[in-house]
Amino acid sequence: MGENFSAITHTIEVNCSSEKYSNILCKCLSSDESLKQNKLYKNINVSGETIKM
């Protein structure tokens, strides 16, 4: 049985200790193929030390 998870219902916000670390985390998340294939996030927004996805 396949389940359909096409509707995004949550926003995750991560507060990093510096903008440098938020950029590193964003690059890691963006390059993770399993996250892309499973469509576990729609987009990632970085604003200073904060990442929202």
mmCIF file of the N, C-alpha and C atoms, coordinates in Angstrom:
data_MODEL
# 
_entry.id   MODEL 
# 
loop_
_atom_site.group_PDB 
_atom_site.id 
_atom_site.type_symbol 
_atom_site.label_atom_id 
_atom_site.label_alt_id 
_atom_site.label_comp_id 
_atom_site.label_asym_id 
_atom_site.label_entity_id 
_atom_site.label_seq_id 
_atom_site.pdbx_PDB_ins_code 
_atom_site.Cartn_x 
_atom_site.Cartn_y 
_atom_site.Cartn_z 
_atom_site.occupancy 
_atom_site.B_iso_or_equiv 
_atom_site.pdbx_formal_charge 
_atom_site.auth_seq_id 
_atom_site.auth_comp_id 
_atom_site.auth_asym_id 
_atom_site.auth_atom_id 
_atom_site.pdbx_PDB_model_num 
ATOM 1   N N  . MET A 1 1  ? 0.831  -1.177 0.000  1.00 0.00 ? 1  MET A N  1 
ATOM 2   C CA . MET A 1 1  ? 0.000  0.000  0.000  1.00 0.00 ? 1  MET A CA 1 
ATOM 3   C C  . MET A 1 1  ? 0.877  1.241  0.000  1.00 0.00 ? 1  MET A C  1 
ATOM 4   N N  . GLY A 1 2  ? 0.676  2.092  -0.963 1.00 0.00 ? 2  GLY A N  1 
ATOM 5   C CA . GLY A 1 2  ? 1.418  3.343  -1.015 1.00 0.00 ? 2  GLY A CA 1 
ATOM 6   C C  . GLY A 1 2  ? 0.629  4.459  -0.357 1.00 0.00 ? 2  GLY A C  1 
ATOM 7   N N  . GLU A 1 3  ? 1.332  5.261  0.415  1.00 0.00 ? 3  GLU A N  1 
ATOM 8   C CA . GLU A 1 3  ? 0.697  6.405  1.052  1.00 0.00 ? 3  GLU A CA 1 
ATOM 9   C C  . GLU A 1 3  ? 1.091  7.663  0.311  1.00 0.00 ? 3  GLU A C  1 
ATOM 10  N N  . ASN A 1 4  ? 0.193  8.615  0.249  1.00 0.00 ? 4  ASN A N  1 
ATOM 11  C CA . ASN A 1 4  ? 0.449  9.867  -0.444 1.00 0.00 ? 4  ASN A CA 1 
ATOM 12  C C  . ASN A 1 4  ? 0.745  10.960 0.578  1.00 0.00 ? 4  ASN A C  1 
ATOM 13  N N  . PHE A 1 5  ? 1.973  11.495 0.532  1.00 0.00 ? 5  PHE A N  1 
ATOM 14  C CA . PHE A 1 5  ? 2.382  12.547 1.447  1.00 0.00 ? 5  PHE A CA 1 
ATOM 15  C C  . PHE A 1 5  ? 2.648  13.840 0.684  1.00 0.00 ? 5  PHE A C  1 
ATOM 16  N N  . SER A 1 6  ? 1.795  14.187 -0.247 1.00 0.00 ? 6  SER A N  1 
ATOM 17  C CA . SER A 1 6  ? 2.052  15.343 -1.098 1.00 0.00 ? 6  SER A CA 1 
ATOM 18  C C  . SER A 1 6  ? 1.752  16.673 -0.413 1.00 0.00 ? 6  SER A C  1 
ATOM 19  N N  . ALA A 1 7  ? 0.968  16.674 0.647  1.00 0.00 ? 7  ALA A N  1 
ATOM 20  C CA . ALA A 1 7  ? 0.614  17.923 1.312  1.00 0.00 ? 7  ALA A CA 1 
ATOM 21  C C  . ALA A 1 7  ? 1.603  18.228 2.437  1.00 0.00 ? 7  ALA A C  1 
ATOM 22  N N  . ILE A 1 8  ? 2.259  19.377 2.329  1.00 0.00 ? 8  ILE A N  1 
ATOM 23  C CA . ILE A 1 8  ? 3.162  19.823 3.385  1.00 0.00 ? 8  ILE A CA 1 
ATOM 24  C C  . ILE A 1 8  ? 2.306  20.456 4.477  1.00 0.00 ? 8  ILE A C  1 
ATOM 25  N N  . THR A 1 9  ? 2.433  19.965 5.700  1.00 0.00 ? 9  THR A N  1 
ATOM 26  C CA . THR A 1 9  ? 1.583  20.462 6.772  1.00 0.00 ? 9  THR A CA 1 
ATOM 27  C C  . THR A 1 9  ? 2.358  21.102 7.913  1.00 0.00 ? 9  THR A C  1 
ATOM 28  N N  . HIS A 1 10 ? 3.681  21.022 7.906  1.00 0.00 ? 10 HIS A N  1 
ATOM 29  C CA . HIS A 1 10 ? 4.476  21.562 9.000  1.00 0.00 ? 10 HIS A CA 1 
ATOM 30  C C  . HIS A 1 10 ? 5.603  22.437 8.470  1.00 0.00 ? 10 HIS A C  1 
ATOM 31  N N  . THR A 1 11 ? 5.999  23.392 9.280  1.00 0.00 ? 11 THR A N  1 
ATOM 32  C CA . THR A 1 11 ? 7.189  24.187 9.006  1.00 0.00 ? 11 THR A CA 1 
ATOM 33  C C  . THR A 1 11 ? 8.180  23.922 10.125 1.00 0.00 ? 11 THR A C  1 
ATOM 34  N N  . ILE A 1 12 ? 9.405  23.604 9.759  1.00 0.00 ? 12 ILE A N  1 
ATOM 35  C CA . ILE A 1 12 ? 10.466 23.371 10.736 1.00 0.00 ? 12 ILE A CA 1 
ATOM 36  C C  . ILE A 1 12 ? 11.389 24.575 10.704 1.00 0.00 ? 12 ILE A C  1 
ATOM 37  N N  . GLU A 1 13 ? 11.672 25.120 11.882 1.00 0.00 ? 13 GLU A N  1 
ATOM 38  C CA . GLU A 1 13 ? 12.572 26.263 11.991 1.00 0.00 ? 13 GLU A CA 1 
ATOM 39  C C  . GLU A 1 13 ? 13.771 25.853 12.835 1.00 0.00 ? 13 GLU A C  1 
ATOM 40  N N  . VAL A 1 14 ? 14.963 26.077 12.294 1.00 0.00 ? 14 VAL A N  1 
ATOM 41  C CA . VAL A 1 14 ? 16.205 25.736 12.992 1.00 0.00 ? 14 VAL A CA 1 
ATOM 42  C C  . VAL A 1 14 ? 16.978 27.021 13.219 1.00 0.00 ? 14 VAL A C  1 
ATOM 43  N N  . ASN A 1 15 ? 17.338 27.282 14.469 1.00 0.00 ? 15 ASN A N  1 
ATOM 44  C CA . ASN A 1 15 ? 18.153 28.449 14.802 1.00 0.00 ? 15 ASN A CA 1 
ATOM 45  C C  . ASN A 1 15 ? 19.579 27.987 15.051 1.00 0.00 ? 15 ASN A C  1 
ATOM 46  N N  . CYS A 1 16 ? 20.488 28.372 14.178 1.00 0.00 ? 16 CYS A N  1 
ATOM 47  C CA . CYS A 1 16 ? 21.893 28.002 14.293 1.00 0.00 ? 16 CYS A CA 1 
ATOM 48  C C  . CYS A 1 16 ? 22.636 29.062 15.106 1.00 0.00 ? 16 CYS A C  1 
ATOM 49  N N  . SER A 1 17 ? 23.833 28.714 15.567 1.00 0.00 ? 17 SER A N  1 
ATOM 50  C CA . SER A 1 17 ? 24.600 29.657 16.384 1.00 0.00 ? 17 SER A CA 1 
ATOM 51  C C  . SER A 1 17 ? 25.231 30.772 15.563 1.00 0.00 ? 17 SER A C  1 
ATOM 52  N N  . SER A 1 18 ? 25.328 30.575 14.245 1.00 0.00 ? 18 SER A N  1 
ATOM 53  C CA . SER A 1 18 ? 25.857 31.639 13.385 1.00 0.00 ? 18 SER A CA 1 
ATOM 54  C C  . SER A 1 18 ? 25.339 31.447 11.962 1.00 0.00 ? 18 SER A C  1 
ATOM 55  N N  . GLU A 1 19 ? 25.441 32.505 11.170 1.00 0.00 ? 19 GLU A N  1 
ATOM 56  C CA . GLU A 1 19 ? 25.015 32.440 9.774  1.00 0.00 ? 19 GLU A CA 1 
ATOM 57  C C  . GLU A 1 19 ? 25.856 31.428 9.002  1.00 0.00 ? 19 GLU A C  1 
ATOM 58  N N  . LYS A 1 20 ? 27.119 31.299 9.375  1.00 0.00 ? 20 LYS A N  1 
ATOM 59  C CA . LYS A 1 20 ? 28.014 30.331 8.727  1.00 0.00 ? 20 LYS A CA 1 
ATOM 60  C C  . LYS A 1 20 ? 27.445 28.920 8.854  1.00 0.00 ? 20 LYS A C  1 
ATOM 61  N N  . TYR A 1 21 ? 26.995 28.558 10.059 1.00 0.00 ? 21 TYR A N  1 
ATOM 62  C CA . TYR A 1 21 ? 26.473 27.212 10.278 1.00 0.00 ? 21 TYR A CA 1 
ATOM 63  C C  . TYR A 1 21 ? 25.118 27.006 9.600  1.00 0.00 ? 21 TYR A C  1 
ATOM 64  N N  . SER A 1 22 ? 24.312 28.046 9.521  1.00 0.00 ? 22 SER A N  1 
ATOM 65  C CA . SER A 1 22 ? 23.030 27.887 8.823  1.00 0.00 ? 22 SER A CA 1 
ATOM 66  C C  . SER A 1 22 ? 23.261 27.662 7.330  1.00 0.00 ? 22 SER A C  1 
ATOM 67  N N  . ASN A 1 23 ? 24.265 28.311 6.767  1.00 0.00 ? 23 ASN A N  1 
ATOM 68  C CA . ASN A 1 23 ? 24.588 28.085 5.352  1.00 0.00 ? 23 ASN A CA 1 
ATOM 69  C C  . ASN A 1 23 ? 25.128 26.681 5.120  1.00 0.00 ? 23 ASN A C  1 
ATOM 70  N N  . ILE A 1 24 ? 25.946 26.177 6.050  1.00 0.00 ? 24 ILE A N  1 
ATOM 71  C CA . ILE A 1 24 ? 26.473 24.811 5.938  1.00 0.00 ? 24 ILE A CA 1 
ATOM 72  C C  . ILE A 1 24 ? 25.327 23.804 6.004  1.00 0.00 ? 24 ILE A C  1 
ATOM 73  N N  . LEU A 1 25 ? 24.426 23.983 6.969  1.00 0.00 ? 25 LEU A N  1 
ATOM 74  C CA . LEU A 1 25 ? 23.288 23.069 7.112  1.00 0.00 ? 25 LEU A CA 1 
ATOM 75  C C  . LEU A 1 25 ? 22.394 23.110 5.879  1.00 0.00 ? 25 LEU A C  1 
ATOM 76  N N  . CYS A 1 26 ? 22.175 24.287 5.347  1.00 0.00 ? 26 CYS A N  1 
ATOM 77  C CA . CYS A 1 26 ? 21.355 24.424 4.139  1.00 0.00 ? 26 CYS A CA 1 
ATOM 78  C C  . CYS A 1 26 ? 21.975 23.668 2.972  1.00 0.00 ? 26 CYS A C  1 
ATOM 79  N N  . LYS A 1 27 ? 23.286 23.784 2.796  1.00 0.00 ? 27 LYS A N  1 
ATOM 80  C CA . LYS A 1 27 ? 23.966 23.066 1.712  1.00 0.00 ? 27 LYS A CA 1 
ATOM 81  C C  . LYS A 1 27 ? 23.847 21.560 1.900  1.00 0.00 ? 27 LYS A C  1 
ATOM 82  N N  . CYS A 1 28 ? 23.971 21.095 3.145  1.00 0.00 ? 28 CYS A N  1 
ATOM 83  C CA . CYS A 1 28 ? 23.843 19.654 3.413  1.00 0.00 ? 28 CYS A CA 1 
ATOM 84  C C  . CYS A 1 28 ? 22.434 19.158 3.093  1.00 0.00 ? 28 CYS A C  1 
ATOM 85  N N  . LEU A 1 29 ? 21.427 19.888 3.553  1.00 0.00 ? 29 LEU A N  1 
ATOM 86  C CA . LEU A 1 29 ? 20.043 19.488 3.287  1.00 0.00 ? 29 LEU A CA 1 
ATOM 87  C C  . LEU A 1 29 ? 19.733 19.512 1.798  1.00 0.00 ? 29 LEU A C  1 
ATOM 88  N N  . SER A 1 30 ? 20.221 20.541 1.113  1.00 0.00 ? 30 SER A N  1 
ATOM 89  C CA . SER A 1 30 ? 19.949 20.684 -0.321 1.00 0.00 ? 30 SER A CA 1 
ATOM 90  C C  . SER A 1 30 ? 20.603 19.598 -1.156 1.00 0.00 ? 30 SER A C  1 
ATOM 91  N N  . SER A 1 31 ? 21.720 19.057 -0.675 1.00 0.00 ? 31 SER A N  1 
ATOM 92  C CA . SER A 1 31 ? 22.444 18.059 -1.461 1.00 0.00 ? 31 SER A CA 1 
ATOM 93  C C  . SER A 1 31 ? 22.072 16.621 -1.093 1.00 0.00 ? 31 SER A C  1 
ATOM 94  N N  . ASP A 1 32 ? 21.209 16.431 -0.101 1.00 0.00 ? 32 ASP A N  1 
ATOM 95  C CA . ASP A 1 32 ? 20.829 15.087 0.339  1.00 0.00 ? 32 ASP A CA 1 
ATOM 96  C C  . ASP A 1 32 ? 19.832 14.492 -0.651 1.00 0.00 ? 32 ASP A C  1 
ATOM 97  N N  . GLU A 1 33 ? 20.263 13.501 -1.407 1.00 0.00 ? 33 GLU A N  1 
ATOM 98  C CA . GLU A 1 33 ? 19.427 12.900 -2.453 1.00 0.00 ? 33 GLU A CA 1 
ATOM 99  C C  . GLU A 1 33 ? 18.205 12.181 -1.894 1.00 0.00 ? 33 GLU A C  1 
ATOM 100 N N  . SER A 1 34 ? 18.319 11.542 -0.730 1.00 0.00 ? 34 SER A N  1 
ATOM 101 C CA . SER A 1 34 ? 17.167 10.820 -0.190 1.00 0.00 ? 34 SER A CA 1 
ATOM 102 C C  . SER A 1 34 ? 16.059 11.788 0.222  1.00 0.00 ? 34 SER A C  1 
ATOM 103 N N  . LEU A 1 35 ? 16.421 12.966 0.728  1.00 0.00 ? 35 LEU A N  1 
ATOM 104 C CA . LEU A 1 35 ? 15.398 13.966 1.052  1.00 0.00 ? 35 LEU A CA 1 
ATOM 105 C C  . LEU A 1 35 ? 14.690 14.439 -0.206 1.00 0.00 ? 35 LEU A C  1 
ATOM 106 N N  . LYS A 1 36 ? 15.457 14.625 -1.277 1.00 0.00 ? 36 LYS A N  1 
ATOM 107 C CA . LYS A 1 36 ? 14.865 15.058 -2.548 1.00 0.00 ? 36 LYS A CA 1 
ATOM 108 C C  . LYS A 1 36 ? 13.950 13.983 -3.121 1.00 0.00 ? 36 LYS A C  1 
ATOM 109 N N  . GLN A 1 37 ? 14.424 12.744 -3.128 1.00 0.00 ? 37 GLN A N  1 
ATOM 110 C CA . GLN A 1 37 ? 13.647 11.656 -3.721 1.00 0.00 ? 37 GLN A CA 1 
ATOM 111 C C  . GLN A 1 37 ? 12.347 11.414 -2.967 1.00 0.00 ? 37 GLN A C  1 
ATOM 112 N N  . ASN A 1 38 ? 12.396 11.532 -1.646 1.00 0.00 ? 38 ASN A N  1 
ATOM 113 C CA . ASN A 1 38 ? 11.206 11.296 -0.833 1.00 0.00 ? 38 ASN A CA 1 
ATOM 114 C C  . ASN A 1 38 ? 10.351 12.547 -0.650 1.00 0.00 ? 38 ASN A C  1 
ATOM 115 N N  . LYS A 1 39 ? 10.797 13.647 -1.247 1.00 0.00 ? 39 LYS A N  1 
ATOM 116 C CA . LYS A 1 39 ? 10.067 14.922 -1.187 1.00 0.00 ? 39 LYS A CA 1 
ATOM 117 C C  . LYS A 1 39 ? 9.704  15.292 0.246  1.00 0.00 ? 39 LYS A C  1 
ATOM 118 N N  . LEU A 1 40 ? 10.698 15.216 1.140  1.00 0.00 ? 40 LEU A N  1 
ATOM 119 C CA . LEU A 1 40 ? 10.456 15.506 2.542  1.00 0.00 ? 40 LEU A CA 1 
ATOM 120 C C  . LEU A 1 40 ? 10.441 16.997 2.854  1.00 0.00 ? 40 LEU A C  1 
ATOM 121 N N  . TYR A 1 41 ? 10.819 17.806 1.900  1.00 0.00 ? 41 TYR A N  1 
ATOM 122 C CA . TYR A 1 41 ? 10.654 19.245 2.068  1.00 0.00 ? 41 TYR A CA 1 
ATOM 123 C C  . TYR A 1 41 ? 10.382 19.881 0.721  1.00 0.00 ? 41 TYR A C  1 
ATOM 124 N N  . LYS A 1 42 ? 9.679  21.002 0.765  1.00 0.00 ? 42 LYS A N  1 
ATOM 125 C CA . LYS A 1 42 ? 9.310  21.689 -0.467 1.00 0.00 ? 42 LYS A CA 1 
ATOM 126 C C  . LYS A 1 42 ? 10.363 22.723 -0.832 1.00 0.00 ? 42 LYS A C  1 
ATOM 127 N N  . ASN A 1 43 ? 10.790 23.507 0.144  1.00 0.00 ? 43 ASN A N  1 
ATOM 128 C CA . ASN A 1 43 ? 11.845 24.485 -0.087 1.00 0.00 ? 43 ASN A CA 1 
ATOM 129 C C  . ASN A 1 43 ? 12.538 24.811 1.231  1.00 0.00 ? 43 ASN A C  1 
ATOM 130 N N  . ILE A 1 44 ? 13.685 25.453 1.137  1.00 0.00 ? 44 ILE A N  1 
ATOM 131 C CA . ILE A 1 44 ? 14.456 25.854 2.304  1.00 0.00 ? 44 ILE A CA 1 
ATOM 132 C C  . ILE A 1 44 ? 14.693 27.351 2.202  1.00 0.00 ? 44 ILE A C  1 
ATOM 133 N N  . ASN A 1 45 ? 14.384 28.063 3.275  1.00 0.00 ? 45 ASN A N  1 
ATOM 134 C CA . ASN A 1 45 ? 14.637 29.498 3.336  1.00 0.00 ? 45 ASN A CA 1 
ATOM 135 C C  . ASN A 1 45 ? 15.664 29.772 4.425  1.00 0.00 ? 45 ASN A C  1 
ATOM 136 N N  . VAL A 1 46 ? 16.725 30.484 4.072  1.00 0.00 ? 46 VAL A N  1 
ATOM 137 C CA . VAL A 1 46 ? 17.758 30.848 5.029  1.00 0.00 ? 46 VAL A CA 1 
ATOM 138 C C  . VAL A 1 46 ? 17.713 32.350 5.229  1.00 0.00 ? 46 VAL A C  1 
ATOM 139 N N  . SER A 1 47 ? 17.661 32.753 6.484  1.00 0.00 ? 47 SER A N  1 
ATOM 140 C CA . SER A 1 47 ? 17.691 34.171 6.832  1.00 0.00 ? 47 SER A CA 1 
ATOM 141 C C  . SER A 1 47 ? 18.618 34.335 8.027  1.00 0.00 ? 47 SER A C  1 
ATOM 142 N N  . GLY A 1 48 ? 19.868 34.694 7.753  1.00 0.00 ? 48 GLY A N  1 
ATOM 143 C CA . GLY A 1 48 ? 20.841 34.845 8.834  1.00 0.00 ? 48 GLY A CA 1 
ATOM 144 C C  . GLY A 1 48 ? 21.102 33.526 9.520  1.00 0.00 ? 48 GLY A C  1 
ATOM 145 N N  . GLU A 1 49 ? 20.786 33.458 10.810 1.00 0.00 ? 49 GLU A N  1 
ATOM 146 C CA . GLU A 1 49 ? 21.034 32.255 11.604 1.00 0.00 ? 49 GLU A CA 1 
ATOM 147 C C  . GLU A 1 49 ? 19.851 31.293 11.601 1.00 0.00 ? 49 GLU A C  1 
ATOM 148 N N  . THR A 1 50 ? 18.786 31.615 10.878 1.00 0.00 ? 50 THR A N  1 
ATOM 149 C CA . THR A 1 50 ? 17.559 30.822 10.903 1.00 0.00 ? 50 THR A CA 1 
ATOM 150 C C  . THR A 1 50 ? 17.309 30.140 9.565  1.00 0.00 ? 50 THR A C  1 
ATOM 151 N N  . ILE A 1 51 ? 16.953 28.855 9.647  1.00 0.00 ? 51 ILE A N  1 
ATOM 152 C CA . ILE A 1 51 ? 16.563 28.082 8.468  1.00 0.00 ? 51 ILE A CA 1 
ATOM 153 C C  . ILE A 1 51 ? 15.117 27.643 8.673  1.00 0.00 ? 51 ILE A C  1 
ATOM 154 N N  . LYS A 1 52 ? 14.283 27.850 7.668  1.00 0.00 ? 52 LYS A N  1 
ATOM 155 C CA . LYS A 1 52 ? 12.902 27.361 7.694  1.00 0.00 ? 52 LYS A CA 1 
ATOM 156 C C  . LYS A 1 52 ? 12.714 26.435 6.514  1.00 0.00 ? 52 LYS A C  1 
ATOM 157 N N  . MET A 1 53 ? 12.085 25.315 6.792  1.00 0.00 ? 53 MET A N  1 
ATOM 158 C CA . MET A 1 53 ? 11.791 24.369 5.717  1.00 0.00 ? 53 MET A CA 1 
ATOM 159 C C  . MET A 1 53 ? 10.456 23.717 5.964  1.00 0.00 ? 53 MET A C  1 
# 
